[in-house]
Amino acid sequence: MRAQGTWLHALGEAARDLVPIALVIAAFELGLFHTSLAALLRLFASLIPVWLGLALFVRGLVIGVFPAGEALAQGFVRRDHLAALLLFAFLLGFATTVAEPALVAIAAKAAETAVHSGWIARAEQARFAWELRLVVACSVGTAITLGVLRIVYGWPLAWIVLGGYLLVGIVTTWAPPAIVGVAYDAGGVTTSTITVPLVTALGVGLAASIPGRSPLADGFGMIALASLFPVLFVLLYGVVRT
């Protein structure tokens, strides 16, 4: 009965998240586009697999991903292996980002746009897309590494974020126009369904293992860095490549 209640709770949470989205879609479809009721019902029917998948995904995070990430962080702290923890943090950020489907799509479209704008030659299109993926993946790995150091040494998150966005503003003025939009989009595609849970779990577990740290503020603060650094790195990549 307890397991049944847990799954019902997960389904209820997923439904609560999807209902506002469905209402907004329905309002625009009926009020602006005058979509037929039959078409709207088909759209709502397509949301049922999304609802079930979201509930299963979130439940899987709670059961497996979050405990695993927290256990890894706490294990590194107990063994006092800072170098190994930093290497793990970088590889975690890199590996979960380089294969992110959204990043693959953005990089391919960015390379195509760069060719059409005359910034790169068509022969360089595939290499440009691959380099862009590597830059974003390295940026997330660097961000997670810095996030670990920040938690360990208690550095204030606000100053790092403010300094980072100040650098973004400065570098934006130097970067070629063709790369600016891509850079700002890169900050969003990194917050994927794989990267965010693992990084959050690592941060929360690490913060919980060190006295005086806040698992809520310190743990979730890693996501802010993971969204900021890709913007900065891609802008710098555009400056260097020009």
Buried (B, 14 or more C-beta within 10 A) or exposed (E): EEEEEEEEEBBEBBBEEBEEEBEEBBEEBEEEEEBEEEEBEEBEEEBEEEBEEBBBBBBEBEEEBBEBBBEBBBBBBEEEEEEEBBEBBBEBBBBBBBEBEBBBEBBBEBBBBBBEEEBBEEEBBEEBBBBBBBBBBBBBBBBBBBBBBBBBEEEEBEEBBEEBEEBBEEBBEEBBEBBBEBBBBBBBBBBBBBBBBBBBBBBBBBBBBBEEBEBEEBBBBBBBBBBBBBBBBBBBBBBEBE
